[in-house]
Structure formats: structure tokens, C-alpha cells
Amino acid sequence: MPGDPIVYDEPPLSAFGLPDRVDPYAGVPDTVVHDVFRDTAGFLIAECARLALLATSEPERERWRARSIEVLDQRRYVAADDRAELRRHIERWQAEIDELRER
């Protein structure tokens, strides 16, 4: 009808090679999401190791070592096919990495 707004069906962002805002891993195989999960854990462990080396006291050094072990345990026990849990850890760990790098 004249005067009605024109409605366009927009293609998904992935059609343009852009990540989906809701799920940046949309269309990505679970194995790749698991690889990102493991890599993110590795980056966080490396940050904890850096902070342990820079620690000025033994309790602080032990705190960073303990956090590394926690991340290793979490990495070991999250199911490789639990996409939602993998994503939760990736997001949480990435935020923690960003925070630690600002120190």
C-alpha cells in the first residue's frame, strides 16, 4: 500500500564475513570454538605467570600460581562439545586477561 514503510530482509552479518553480535562463533565448528577456548586459557595462564614473576611477595606469587592451576583445571574439565560453556569461559577469561594486562 502506498505510504507503507519498505521492509528489507537483511542478510545475516556472517554473509558479509562479519561476526554475529549475539554469537560471534555462529557458523563456526565446535572444534574451532574449543581451540579458541584452549588458546584463551593459555593466554590467561601466561598472564598469571607474568604476574607471578613480577610479584613482590611470596603470597602474591602463590596467588597467581594458584589461579593458573584453577584455569588448567577448568580447561581440563569443560566438555569439548559444550559450546555454551566454552563460550562462557572464553568471554570470562578474555575479560580477565584484558583486566590483568592493564596492570
C-alpha positions as CSV (number, residue, x, y, z in Angstrom):
1,M,0.0,0.0,0.0
2,P,1.4,3.5,-0.8
3,G,3.0,5.1,2.2
4,D,3.8,1.9,4.0
5,P,7.4,1.5,5.0
6,I,9.6,-0.7,2.9
7,V,10.8,-3.7,4.8
8,Y,14.1,-5.3,3.8
9,D,15.1,-8.7,4.9
10,E,18.7,-8.1,5.9
11,P,21.1,-11.0,5.4
12,P,23.0,-12.2,8.5
13,L,26.2,-10.4,9.2
14,S,28.1,-13.6,8.6
15,A,27.1,-13.2,4.9
16,F,29.5,-10.3,4.8
17,G,32.2,-12.1,6.7
18,L,31.3,-10.1,9.9
19,P,30.8,-11.7,13.3
20,D,27.2,-12.0,14.6
21,R,26.8,-9.7,17.6
22,V,24.9,-12.3,19.5
23,D,27.1,-15.3,18.7
24,P,30.5,-14.4,17.4
25,Y,31.0,-18.1,16.7
26,A,27.9,-18.6,14.6
27,G,28.7,-20.9,11.7
28,V,32.0,-21.9,13.3
29,P,32.5,-25.6,14.0
30,D,32.6,-26.7,17.7
31,T,36.2,-27.8,17.2
32,V,37.3,-24.2,16.4
33,V,35.4,-22.9,19.4
34,H,37.2,-25.4,21.5
35,D,40.5,-24.3,20.1
36,V,39.7,-20.7,20.9
37,F,38.8,-21.8,24.5
38,R,42.1,-23.6,24.9
39,D,44.1,-20.7,23.4
40,T,42.3,-18.2,25.7
41,A,43.1,-20.4,28.7
42,G,46.7,-20.4,27.6
43,F,46.8,-16.6,27.3
44,L,45.3,-16.3,30.8
45,I,47.8,-18.7,32.3
46,A,50.6,-16.8,30.6
47,E,49.3,-13.5,32.2
48,C,49.2,-15.2,35.6
49,A,52.8,-16.5,35.1
50,R,53.9,-13.0,34.2
51,L,52.3,-11.6,37.3
52,A,53.8,-14.3,39.5
53,L,57.3,-13.4,38.1
54,L,56.7,-9.7,38.9
55,A,55.2,-10.4,42.4
56,T,56.9,-8.7,45.3
57,S,55.9,-11.2,47.9
58,E,55.6,-15.0,48.2
59,P,51.8,-14.8,49.0
60,E,51.2,-12.8,45.9
61,R,53.3,-15.2,43.8
62,E,51.4,-18.1,45.2
63,R,48.1,-16.4,44.4
64,W,49.0,-16.2,40.7
65,R,50.3,-19.8,40.6
66,A,47.0,-21.0,42.2
67,R,45.0,-19.0,39.6
68,S,47.0,-20.7,36.8
69,I,46.1,-24.1,38.3
70,E,42.4,-23.2,38.5
71,V,42.4,-22.3,34.8
72,L,44.2,-25.5,33.9
73,D,41.6,-27.5,35.8
74,Q,38.7,-25.7,34.2
75,R,40.3,-26.2,30.8
76,R,40.6,-29.9,31.5
77,Y,37.0,-30.4,32.7
78,V,34.9,-28.4,30.3
79,A,33.4,-30.7,27.7
80,A,34.7,-30.0,24.3
81,D,31.2,-30.2,22.8
82,D,29.5,-27.9,25.4
83,R,29.5,-24.8,23.2
84,A,27.6,-22.6,25.6
85,E,30.1,-23.4,28.5
86,L,33.1,-22.9,26.2
87,R,31.8,-19.5,25.2
88,R,31.1,-18.5,28.8
89,H,34.7,-19.4,29.7
90,I,36.1,-17.6,26.7
91,E,34.2,-14.4,27.5
92,R,35.0,-14.5,31.2
93,W,38.7,-15.3,30.6
94,Q,39.1,-12.7,27.9
95,A,37.7,-10.0,30.3
96,E,40.1,-11.2,33.0
97,I,43.0,-11.1,30.5
98,D,42.1,-7.6,29.5
99,E,42.0,-6.5,33.1
100,L,45.3,-8.1,34.0
101,R,47.1,-6.6,31.0
102,E,46.1,-3.1,32.3
103,R,48.1,-3.7,35.5
